[in-house]
Amino acid sequence: MRNAPETTDRLREILELVREVRHDMNGPLTSVLGNVQLLLEDPAVTDADTRETLRDIQTDVRRLAGMIRRLSEVQPERTEGTTGA
C-alpha cells in the first residue's frame, strides 16, 4: 500500500496528465467540429450520404468534447487537515 505522500504525488501526476490531454484534445476537436459545421452549411454539399456522414462526425465530436469537458471537472479530494497531521 502506498503512503500518503506517494499517493498525493501520484494523484498530482494523474491530474496533470488529465489537464494535458484535455488541452491537447480541445484544439483538434474544435477544428474538426468547425470544419464539419462549415461543410454542412455549404450549399454545394448536396449528397445525402455525405451529409449523413458529416452529421455522424458532428455527433461523435460533440460527444468526445463532452467527455473532455468532464475531465476538467476531475478534482482531487481534499485531504489536508483531515488526518490530524
JOLINFEN-V709659 format. One record per residue. N is the residue number from 0. RES is the residue in one letter. PSI is psi in whole degrees, 0 to 359 (NA if undefined). OMEGA is omega in whole degrees, 0 to 359 (NA if undefined). Layout:
N_RES_PSI_OMEGA / N_RES_PSI_OMEGA
This chain:
0_M_139_180 / 1_R_149_175 / 2_N_171_187 / 3_A_314_179 / 4_P_321_178 / 5_E_318_180 / 6_T_317_179 / 7_T_316_178 / 8_D_317_180 / 9_R_319_178 / 10_L_318_177 / 11_R_318_179 / 12_E_316_180 / 13_I_316_180 / 14_L_323_177 / 15_E_319_177 / 16_L_317_178 / 17_V_315_179 / 18_R_318_180 / 19_E_315_179 / 20_V_314_180 / 21_R_311_182 / 22_H_313_184 / 23_D_333_181 / 24_M_331_184 / 25_N_316_182 / 26_G_304_180 / 27_P_322_179 / 28_L_319_178 / 29_T_318_179 / 30_S_312_180 / 31_V_313_181 / 32_L_317_179 / 33_G_317_180 / 34_N_322_177 / 35_V_318_179 / 36_Q_319_177 / 37_L_318_179 / 38_L_321_179 / 39_L_331_179 / 40_E_348_182 / 41_D_119_180 / 42_P_343_179 / 43_A_342_179 / 44_V_95_186 / 45_T_344_182 / 46_D_125_184 / 47_A_318_180 / 48_D_320_178 / 49_T_316_180 / 50_R_322_178 / 51_E_318_177 / 52_T_317_178 / 53_L_319_178 / 54_R_323_176 / 55_D_316_178 / 56_I_315_180 / 57_Q_315_179 / 58_T_314_181 / 59_D_319_179 / 60_V_319_177 / 61_R_321_178 / 62_R_315_178 / 63_L_319_179 / 64_A_322_177 / 65_G_320_178 / 66_M_318_179 / 67_I_319_177 / 68_R_319_180 / 69_R_331_176 / 70_L_328_180 / 71_S_343_179 / 72_E_350_180 / 73_V_120_180 / 74_Q_146_177 / 75_P_150_174 / 76_E_140_180 / 77_R_116_181 / 78_T_353_182 / 79_E_133_176 / 80_G_357_182 / 81_T_349_183 / 82_T_356_181 / 83_G_6_180 / 84_A_NA_NA
